[in-house]
C-alpha cells in the first residue's frame, strides 16, 4: 500500500501540486468521469430522444469527435498566443465555460432539434478537447525535462482517466434511469466548472503579450518547426502507424448497443446494466495501466504493441460468440460474458495505447510541446473518426437497423478480420528503449537556449518551476 503513495508523492515533489491537480481534474473528472456519464447519456439521448438508427448514431458519434481532430489548432494557440499574459490558464477557463454552457443548453432546452443538439455536443466536446490539449502540453513539457518519468506521467494520466471512467460508468446507468439523459447533462456542467477552477489555480509564469506581427511570426516559426520534425523518420513512421491502425479497426459500438437493448433475441439490458457493463471496461483499462506500469514500461515500444494487437485480434471474436448466442449453449449467462468481453478488450486496448502515448511525448520538439503532441493525437483521432464512419457505413450496408440484426454477426467478422492489418504495419514503430531520447539533441535544446539568450524570442514559458 505504501508503494503507490510513495510514487504519487514523488511525482508531486518533482512537479507542482497545481500540475497534479490539473491532471486529476482534466483526465480524471472532465474526461474520465465526464466520459462515463456522457457516453451512456448520449447513447440513450440519440436512441430515445432523437430516434435515430444505429448507423446514424455511429456517424453522429464520429461528428462529436471532430474538435479532437483539430487539436493542433488549440495547441498552436496555447503555445504561441498568450491571453492576458498567460499561455495556459486562460485556455483552461475558456474550455470549462464553453463545455458548461453547452451542457446547460442540452439540459434546459426541451424538444431540441437534432442539428442544434449535435452542435451543443460538438461544442462541449471542443471544450473538453481544449482542456485536454492544454494539460497535454504541461505533461509533454515535463516528459522532456524529466525523460525517465515520461512513462510514470502517462500512467498517472491513464490512472486518473480510468478511475474517473469507472466511477462515471458505474453511476451513469442509475442516473440516466432516475433522472433521464437530459438531466445528466446538467451534472456534466458541474464537472466543466472544475476545469475553470484548474485555470484559476495553475502555477504559471507570466508571458510577454505579443502583437499581431509577432504572433504571425511565431505561427510561421511553429509551422516550420513542425515540418522539420515530421521529416525525421522516427516521427512520421509511428504517426502513419497510428493513423492507419486506428482507421482499419472499425468501430461498431452503436450497433452492439442497439442489439444489447432492443433486439428481441438479445439480452435486453436495462440502463443500469449497460452502465455497469461499461464500468467493467474501465476496470479493465485500469488493470491494463497497472500491468504496463509495473511489468511492461521498460520493454521496447514495438514489442508491446505487437503483442497487444495480436490479443486484440483474438478478442474481437468474443462479440461473435455473443451475437450467435453460443455463450448460452455453453451455459454462460449474457451479462457475465459481456462483462468479461468488455474487461478484456479495454485492458488490451490500454496496453496497446500507452506505449504509443509515451512514444508520442518523446517526439515533440522543445517549445512546441502542446502543438506537436496535439498534432500527434489528432492524427490518431482522424483514424478513429474514419473508423467510426466506416463502422456506420458497414452497419448501413448490411442493413443493421433498430429492429433488424440478422447481419450483425457478419459485421463483427469483417471488423475482427480487419484487425490483422495493423499487425503487418508494426514495423513502423521504432524498436527502441522507452527511456531513451528519440529526437536529436538540437530539437530538444535549441529553443530553450534561444529563450535564455533572447527573451523576445521565447517559444514557451515554463509552466511548472522546479522550485515550486
WOPE-V715764 format. One record per residue. N is the residue number from 1. RES is the residue in one small letter. NEAR is the number of other C-alpha atoms within 8 Angstrom. Layout:
n=N res=RES near=NEAR
n=N res=RES near=NEAR
This chain:
n=1 res=x near=4
n=2 res=x near=5
n=3 res=x near=6
n=4 res=x near=7
n=5 res=x near=8
n=6 res=x near=8
n=7 res=x near=8
n=8 res=x near=8
n=9 res=x near=8
n=10 res=x near=8
n=11 res=x near=9
n=12 res=x near=10
n=13 res=x near=8
n=14 res=x near=7
n=15 res=x near=12
n=16 res=x near=13
n=17 res=x near=8
n=18 res=x near=10
n=19 res=x near=12
n=20 res=x near=11
n=21 res=x near=9
n=22 res=x near=12
n=23 res=x near=12
n=24 res=x near=11
n=25 res=x near=12
n=26 res=x near=13
n=27 res=x near=15
n=28 res=x near=18
n=29 res=x near=13
n=30 res=x near=15
n=31 res=x near=13
n=32 res=x near=17
n=33 res=x near=17
n=34 res=x near=14
n=35 res=x near=11
n=36 res=x near=16
n=37 res=x near=14
n=38 res=x near=12
n=39 res=x near=8
n=40 res=x near=14
n=41 res=x near=15
n=42 res=x near=9
n=43 res=x near=10
n=44 res=x near=10
n=45 res=x near=11
n=46 res=x near=11
n=47 res=x near=11
n=48 res=x near=7
n=49 res=x near=7
n=50 res=x near=8
n=51 res=x near=7
n=52 res=x near=8
n=53 res=x near=9
n=54 res=x near=14
n=55 res=x near=15
n=56 res=x near=9
n=57 res=x near=14
n=58 res=x near=16
n=59 res=x near=11
n=60 res=x near=9
n=61 res=x near=9
n=62 res=x near=12
n=63 res=x near=9
n=64 res=x near=11
n=65 res=x near=12
n=66 res=x near=10
n=67 res=x near=12
n=68 res=x near=11
n=69 res=x near=12
n=70 res=x near=10
n=71 res=x near=16
n=72 res=x near=14
n=73 res=x near=8
n=74 res=x near=13
n=75 res=x near=17
n=76 res=x near=14
n=77 res=x near=9
n=78 res=x near=14
n=79 res=x near=15
n=80 res=x near=12
n=81 res=x near=10
n=82 res=x near=15
n=83 res=x near=8
n=84 res=x near=6
n=85 res=x near=9
n=86 res=x near=12
n=87 res=x near=15
n=88 res=x near=11
n=89 res=x near=12
n=90 res=x near=11
n=91 res=x near=13
n=92 res=x near=15
n=93 res=x near=14
n=94 res=x near=10
n=95 res=x near=17
n=96 res=x near=16
n=97 res=x near=12
n=98 res=x near=12
n=99 res=x near=16
n=100 res=x near=14
n=101 res=x near=9
n=102 res=x near=12
n=103 res=x near=15
n=104 res=x near=11
n=105 res=x near=9
n=106 res=x near=13
n=107 res=x near=12
n=108 res=x near=7
n=109 res=x near=7
n=110 res=x near=5
n=111 res=x near=4
n=112 res=x near=8
n=113 res=x near=6
n=114 res=x near=7
n=115 res=x near=6
n=116 res=x near=8
n=117 res=x near=10
n=118 res=x near=10
n=119 res=x near=8
n=120 res=x near=12
n=121 res=x near=11
n=122 res=x near=13
n=123 res=x near=12
n=124 res=x near=13
n=125 res=x near=13
n=126 res=x near=13
n=127 res=x near=14
n=128 res=x near=13
n=129 res=x near=12
n=130 res=x near=14
n=131 res=x near=14
n=132 res=x near=10
n=133 res=x near=14
n=134 res=x near=15
n=135 res=x near=11
n=136 res=x near=11
n=137 res=x near=13
n=138 res=x near=12
n=139 res=x near=9
n=140 res=x near=14
n=141 res=x near=10
n=142 res=x near=10
n=143 res=x near=14
n=144 res=x near=12
n=145 res=x near=6
n=146 res=x near=8
n=147 res=x near=12
n=148 res=x near=7
n=149 res=x near=8
n=150 res=x near=14
n=151 res=x near=11
n=152 res=x near=8
n=153 res=x near=10
n=154 res=x near=11
n=155 res=x near=12
n=156 res=x near=8
n=157 res=x near=12
n=158 res=x near=11
n=159 res=x near=11
n=160 res=x near=13
n=161 res=x near=14
n=162 res=x near=14
n=163 res=x near=14
n=164 res=x near=16
n=165 res=x near=17
n=166 res=x near=17
n=167 res=x near=11
n=168 res=x near=15
n=169 res=x near=17
n=170 res=x near=13
n=171 res=x near=11
n=172 res=x near=15
n=173 res=x near=15
n=174 res=x near=11
n=175 res=x near=11
n=176 res=x near=14
n=177 res=x near=10
n=178 res=x near=6
n=179 res=x near=9
n=180 res=x near=10
n=181 res=x near=13
n=182 res=x near=12
n=183 res=x near=10
n=184 res=x near=15
n=185 res=x near=14
n=186 res=x near=12
n=187 res=x near=8
n=188 res=x near=13
n=189 res=x near=13
n=190 res=x near=9
n=191 res=x near=11
n=192 res=x near=14
n=193 res=x near=11
n=194 res=x near=11
n=195 res=x near=17
n=196 res=x near=14
n=197 res=x near=9
n=198 res=x near=15
n=199 res=x near=13
n=200 res=x near=8
n=201 res=x near=7
n=202 res=x near=10
n=203 res=x near=9
n=204 res=x near=10
n=205 res=x near=9
n=206 res=x near=8
n=207 res=x near=9
n=208 res=x near=6
n=209 res=x near=8
n=210 res=x near=9
n=211 res=x near=6
n=212 res=x near=6
n=213 res=x near=7
n=214 res=x near=8
n=215 res=x near=11
n=216 res=x near=8
n=217 res=x near=8
n=218 res=x near=10
n=219 res=x near=10
n=220 res=x near=8
n=221 res=x near=8
n=222 res=x near=10
n=223 res=x near=8
n=224 res=x near=8
n=225 res=x near=9
n=226 res=x near=9
n=227 res=x near=8
n=228 res=x near=8
n=229 res=x near=9
n=230 res=x near=9
n=231 res=x near=8
n=232 res=x near=8
n=233 res=x near=7
n=234 res=x near=10
n=235 res=x near=11
n=236 res=x near=10
n=237 res=x near=10
n=238 res=x near=11
n=239 res=x near=11
n=240 res=x near=9
n=241 res=x near=13
n=242 res=x near=11
n=243 res=x near=13
n=244 res=x near=10
n=245 res=x near=12
n=246 res=x near=12
n=247 res=x near=13
n=248 res=x near=12
n=249 res=x near=11
n=250 res=x near=12
n=251 res=x near=11
n=252 res=x near=12
n=253 res=x near=7
n=254 res=x near=11
n=255 res=x near=14
n=256 res=x near=8
n=257 res=x near=8
n=258 res=x near=11
n=259 res=x near=12
n=260 res=x near=11
n=261 res=x near=11
n=262 res=x near=10
n=263 res=x near=14
n=264 res=x near=5
n=265 res=x near=4
n=266 res=x near=10
n=267 res=x near=10
n=268 res=x near=10
n=269 res=x near=9
n=270 res=x near=7
n=271 res=x near=10
n=272 res=x near=11
n=273 res=x near=9
n=274 res=x near=11
n=275 res=x near=15
n=276 res=x near=12
n=277 res=x near=12
n=278 res=x near=12
n=279 res=x near=14
n=280 res=x near=13
n=281 res=x near=16
n=282 res=x near=15
n=283 res=x near=13
n=284 res=x near=14
n=285 res=x near=15
n=286 res=x near=13
n=287 res=x near=9
n=288 res=x near=14
n=289 res=x near=15
n=290 res=x near=9
n=291 res=x near=10
n=292 res=x near=11
n=293 res=x near=11
n=294 res=x near=7
n=295 res=x near=7
n=296 res=x near=9
n=297 res=x near=10
n=298 res=x near=8
n=299 res=x near=9
n=300 res=x near=10
n=301 res=x near=15
n=302 res=x near=12
n=303 res=x near=9
n=304 res=x near=13
n=305 res=x near=13
n=306 res=x near=10
n=307 res=x near=8
n=308 res=x near=12
n=309 res=x near=13
n=310 res=x near=10
n=311 res=x near=9
n=312 res=x near=12
n=313 res=x near=12
n=314 res=x near=9
n=315 res=x near=10
n=316 res=x near=12
n=317 res=x near=11
n=318 res=x near=9
n=319 res=x near=9
n=320 res=x near=11
n=321 res=x near=10
n=322 res=x near=12
n=323 res=x near=10
n=324 res=x near=7
n=325 res=x near=8
n=326 res=x near=9
n=327 res=x near=12
n=328 res=x near=9
n=329 res=x near=7
n=330 res=x near=6
n=331 res=x near=6
n=332 res=x near=9
n=333 res=x near=8
n=334 res=x near=10
n=335 res=x near=8
n=336 res=x near=8
n=337 res=x near=11
n=338 res=x near=10
n=339 res=x near=11
n=340 res=x near=9
n=341 res=x near=11
n=342 res=x near=13
n=343 res=x near=14
n=344 res=x near=11
n=345 res=x near=13
n=346 res=x near=13
n=347 res=x near=16
n=348 res=x near=13
n=349 res=x near=12
n=350 res=x near=11
n=351 res=x near=15
n=352 res=x near=12
n=353 res=x near=9
n=354 res=x near=12
n=355 res=x near=12
n=356 res=x near=9
n=357 res=x near=9
n=358 res=x near=12
n=359 res=x near=10
n=360 res=x near=10
n=361 res=x near=12
n=362 res=x near=13
n=363 res=x near=10
n=364 res=x near=12
n=365 res=x near=12
n=366 res=x near=13
n=367 res=x near=9
n=368 res=x near=13
n=369 res=x near=14
n=370 res=x near=17
n=371 res=x near=16
n=372 res=x near=13
n=373 res=x near=17
n=374 res=x near=14
n=375 res=x near=12
n=376 res=x near=10
n=377 res=x near=10
n=378 res=x near=13
n=379 res=x near=12
n=380 res=x near=12
n=381 res=x near=12
n=382 res=x near=11
n=383 res=x near=15
n=384 res=x near=12
n=385 res=x near=13
n=386 res=x near=9
n=387 res=x near=14
n=388 res=x near=15
n=389 res=x near=11
n=390 res=x near=10
n=391 res=x near=13
n=392 res=x near=16
n=393 res=x near=9
n=394 res=x near=9
n=395 res=x near=16
n=396 res=x near=10
n=397 res=x near=7
n=398 res=x near=9
n=399 res=x near=9
n=400 res=x near=16
n=401 res=x near=12
n=402 res=x near=10
n=403 res=x near=7
n=404 res=x near=8
n=405 res=x near=11
n=406 res=x near=6
n=407 res=x near=9
n=408 res=x near=12
n=409 res=x near=10
n=410 res=x near=7
n=411 res=x near=11
n=412 res=x near=13
n=413 res=x near=10
n=414 res=x near=8
n=415 res=x near=12
n=416 res=x near=13
n=417 res=x near=8
n=418 res=x near=10
n=419 res=x near=13
n=420 res=x near=11
n=421 res=x near=9
n=422 res=x near=12
n=423 res=x near=10
n=424 res=x near=7
n=425 res=x near=9
n=426 res=x near=11
n=427 res=x near=7
n=428 res=x near=9
n=429 res=x near=11
n=430 res=x near=9
n=431 res=x near=8
n=432 res=x near=8
n=433 res=x near=9
n=434 res=x near=12
n=435 res=x near=8
n=436 res=x near=7
n=437 res=x near=7
n=438 res=x near=7
n=439 res=x near=11
n=440 res=x near=7
n=441 res=x near=6
n=442 res=x near=6
n=443 res=x near=10
n=444 res=x near=12
n=445 res=x near=9
n=446 res=x near=9
n=447 res=x near=12
n=448 res=x near=12
n=449 res=x near=8
n=450 res=x near=11
n=451 res=x near=12
n=452 res=x near=7
n=453 res=x near=6
n=454 res=x near=8
n=455 res=x near=8
n=456 res=x near=5
n=457 res=x near=7
n=458 res=x near=11
n=459 res=x near=12
n=460 res=x near=8
n=461 res=x near=9
n=462 res=x near=7
n=463 res=x near=8
n=464 res=x near=11
n=465 res=x near=8
n=466 res=x near=7
n=467 res=x near=3
n=468 res=x near=6
